[in-house]
Amino acid sequence: MDEFIEQLPNLAKDKHKETAAYFKKLKRKPPKDLDYQMQELHDEEFAQTDCLECANCCKTTGPLFTDRDISRIAKHFRMKDAQFIDTYLRIDEDKDYVLQEVPCTFLGADNYCMIYDVRPKACAEFPHTDRKKFQQITNITLKNVAICPAAYNIVEKMKERIKLK
Protein backbone atom coordinates (compact mmCIF):
# COMPACT_ATOMS: atom_id res chain seq x y z
CA MET A 1 0.00 0.00 0.00
CA ASP A 2 2.79 2.47 0.90
CA GLU A 3 4.41 2.03 -2.50
CA PHE A 4 1.09 2.65 -4.30
CA ILE A 5 0.47 5.79 -2.22
CA GLU A 6 3.96 7.01 -3.07
CA GLN A 7 3.35 6.46 -6.80
CA LEU A 8 -0.20 7.84 -6.75
CA PRO A 9 0.54 11.51 -7.62
CA ASN A 10 2.54 10.41 -10.68
CA LEU A 11 -0.05 7.83 -11.72
CA ALA A 12 -2.79 10.47 -11.46
CA LYS A 13 -0.65 12.97 -13.36
CA ASP A 14 -0.03 10.43 -16.16
CA LYS A 15 -3.80 9.83 -16.49
CA HIS A 16 -4.83 13.47 -15.92
CA LYS A 17 -5.53 14.40 -19.57
CA GLU A 18 -7.41 11.16 -20.22
CA THR A 19 -9.47 11.49 -17.05
CA ALA A 20 -10.21 15.19 -17.61
CA ALA A 21 -11.43 14.42 -21.16
CA TYR A 22 -13.58 11.57 -19.82
CA PHE A 23 -15.09 13.83 -17.15
CA LYS A 24 -15.80 16.54 -19.74
CA LYS A 25 -17.86 14.02 -21.75
CA LEU A 26 -19.51 12.79 -18.56
CA LYS A 27 -20.65 16.31 -17.67
CA ARG A 28 -22.10 16.83 -21.14
CA LYS A 29 -24.23 13.68 -21.13
CA PRO A 30 -24.21 11.68 -17.89
CA PRO A 31 -25.76 8.20 -18.08
CA LYS A 32 -29.19 7.98 -16.46
CA ASP A 33 -27.93 5.36 -14.00
CA LEU A 34 -24.70 7.18 -13.11
CA ASP A 35 -25.52 7.54 -9.39
CA TYR A 36 -26.35 3.84 -9.17
CA GLN A 37 -23.16 2.81 -10.98
CA MET A 38 -21.00 5.14 -8.89
CA GLN A 39 -22.50 3.78 -5.68
CA GLU A 40 -21.75 0.25 -6.90
CA LEU A 41 -18.13 1.12 -7.79
CA HIS A 42 -17.70 2.93 -4.48
CA ASP A 43 -19.09 0.00 -2.48
CA GLU A 44 -16.95 -2.54 -4.36
CA GLU A 45 -13.77 -0.53 -3.76
CA PHE A 46 -14.43 0.15 -0.08
CA ALA A 47 -15.28 -3.51 0.54
CA GLN A 48 -11.56 -4.15 -0.04
CA THR A 49 -10.01 -0.83 1.05
CA ASP A 50 -9.16 -0.06 4.66
CA CYS A 51 -8.69 3.68 5.09
CA LEU A 52 -6.77 3.06 8.33
CA GLU A 53 -3.96 1.47 6.31
CA CYS A 54 -3.58 4.68 4.34
CA ALA A 55 -4.94 7.94 5.85
CA ASN A 56 -3.18 9.80 3.04
CA CYS A 57 -6.03 12.31 2.90
CA CYS A 58 -5.41 13.21 6.56
CA LYS A 59 -1.65 13.30 6.09
CA THR A 60 -1.51 15.46 2.96
CA THR A 61 -4.62 17.64 2.81
CA GLY A 62 -7.07 19.22 5.16
CA PRO A 63 -10.84 19.50 4.97
CA LEU A 64 -12.92 22.64 4.78
CA PHE A 65 -14.67 23.34 8.06
CA THR A 66 -18.25 24.60 7.85
CA ASP A 67 -19.77 26.70 10.63
CA ARG A 68 -21.70 23.58 11.68
CA ASP A 69 -18.50 21.54 11.81
CA ILE A 70 -16.81 24.19 13.93
CA SER A 71 -19.69 24.35 16.42
CA ARG A 72 -19.99 20.57 16.69
CA ILE A 73 -16.25 19.99 17.18
CA ALA A 74 -15.84 22.96 19.54
CA LYS A 75 -18.69 21.58 21.67
CA HIS A 76 -16.94 18.20 21.70
CA PHE A 77 -13.83 19.90 23.13
CA ARG A 78 -15.96 22.05 25.48
CA MET A 79 -14.63 25.16 23.76
CA LYS A 80 -16.23 28.26 22.33
CA ASP A 81 -16.29 28.35 18.53
CA ALA A 82 -13.85 31.28 18.44
CA GLN A 83 -11.42 29.44 20.72
CA PHE A 84 -11.53 26.36 18.47
CA ILE A 85 -10.92 28.53 15.40
CA ASP A 86 -7.99 30.33 17.02
CA THR A 87 -6.43 27.06 18.19
CA TYR A 88 -6.80 24.87 15.09
CA LEU A 89 -7.95 26.78 12.01
CA ARG A 90 -7.01 29.52 9.58
CA ILE A 91 -8.80 31.18 6.69
CA ASP A 92 -7.45 30.18 3.27
CA GLU A 93 -7.29 32.13 0.01
CA ASP A 94 -10.89 31.11 -0.80
CA LYS A 95 -12.06 32.51 2.57
CA ASP A 96 -12.75 29.01 3.91
CA TYR A 97 -11.79 27.67 7.32
CA VAL A 98 -9.06 25.03 7.01
CA LEU A 99 -6.54 23.44 9.36
CA GLN A 100 -3.56 25.55 10.34
CA GLU A 101 -1.29 22.68 9.32
CA VAL A 102 -1.18 19.20 7.82
CA PRO A 103 -1.01 16.37 8.66
CA CYS A 104 -4.30 16.78 10.45
CA THR A 105 -3.95 17.70 14.10
CA PHE A 106 -6.55 15.09 14.99
CA LEU A 107 -4.84 12.14 13.25
CA GLY A 108 -3.36 9.63 15.67
CA ALA A 109 -0.14 7.68 15.05
CA ASP A 110 -2.35 4.62 14.44
CA ASN A 111 -4.20 6.50 11.64
CA TYR A 112 -7.32 6.75 13.78
CA CYS A 113 -9.14 10.08 13.90
CA MET A 114 -9.37 11.46 17.42
CA ILE A 115 -12.61 13.28 16.54
CA TYR A 116 -14.10 10.63 14.27
CA ASP A 117 -17.63 10.83 15.71
CA VAL A 118 -17.75 14.62 15.23
CA ARG A 119 -15.38 14.96 12.24
CA PRO A 120 -16.03 17.57 9.55
CA LYS A 121 -18.61 16.76 6.89
CA ALA A 122 -15.86 16.93 4.22
CA CYS A 123 -14.01 14.12 6.02
CA ALA A 124 -17.11 11.99 6.49
CA GLU A 125 -17.94 12.22 2.77
CA PHE A 126 -14.40 11.88 1.38
CA PRO A 127 -13.54 10.87 -1.36
CA HIS A 128 -17.07 11.82 -2.52
CA THR A 129 -17.21 8.99 -5.07
CA ASP A 130 -20.68 7.94 -3.89
CA ARG A 131 -22.17 11.41 -4.06
CA LYS A 132 -25.41 11.96 -5.97
CA LYS A 133 -24.98 13.80 -9.29
CA PHE A 134 -21.35 12.75 -9.37
CA GLN A 135 -20.84 14.59 -12.68
CA GLN A 136 -21.10 17.88 -10.75
CA ILE A 137 -17.97 17.20 -8.66
CA THR A 138 -15.57 15.88 -11.27
CA ASN A 139 -13.20 18.81 -10.65
CA ILE A 140 -12.84 17.71 -7.00
CA THR A 141 -12.49 14.07 -8.05
CA LEU A 142 -9.69 15.00 -10.47
CA LYS A 143 -7.75 16.29 -7.45
CA ASN A 144 -8.75 13.43 -5.13
CA VAL A 145 -7.39 10.70 -7.42
CA ALA A 146 -3.89 12.00 -6.66
CA ILE A 147 -4.53 11.72 -2.91
CA CYS A 148 -6.79 8.71 -2.39
CA PRO A 149 -5.91 5.26 -3.75
CA ALA A 150 -9.58 4.24 -3.54
CA ALA A 151 -10.70 7.27 -5.58
CA TYR A 152 -8.02 6.50 -8.17
CA ASN A 153 -9.18 2.87 -8.44
CA ILE A 154 -12.85 3.86 -8.63
CA VAL A 155 -12.23 6.34 -11.45
CA GLU A 156 -10.10 3.86 -13.40
CA LYS A 157 -12.81 1.19 -13.06
CA MET A 158 -15.43 3.79 -13.94
CA LYS A 159 -13.65 4.60 -17.22
CA GLU A 160 -13.62 0.87 -18.07
CA ARG A 161 -17.19 0.15 -17.04
CA ILE A 162 -19.10 3.29 -18.06
CA LYS A 163 -18.47 3.84 -21.75
CA LEU A 164 -19.24 7.33 -23.00
CA LYS A 165 -19.90 8.38 -26.59
Secondary structure as GFF3:
##gff-version 3
##sequence-region A 1 165
A	DSSP	alpha_helix	2	28	.	.	.	ID=ss1
A	DSSP	alpha_helix	34	48	.	.	.	ID=ss2
A	DSSP	three_ten_helix	51	53	.	.	.	ID=ss3
A	DSSP	alpha_helix	56	60	.	.	.	ID=ss4
A	DSSP	alpha_helix	67	76	.	.	.	ID=ss5
A	DSSP	alpha_helix	81	88	.	.	.	ID=ss6
A	DSSP	beta_strand	89	91	.	.	.	ID=ss7
A	DSSP	beta_strand	97	99	.	.	.	ID=ss8
A	DSSP	three_ten_helix	116	118	.	.	.	ID=ss9
A	DSSP	alpha_helix	121	125	.	.	.	ID=ss10
A	DSSP	three_ten_helix	134	137	.	.	.	ID=ss11
A	DSSP	alpha_helix	138	144	.	.	.	ID=ss12
A	DSSP	alpha_helix	149	161	.	.	.	ID=ss13
###
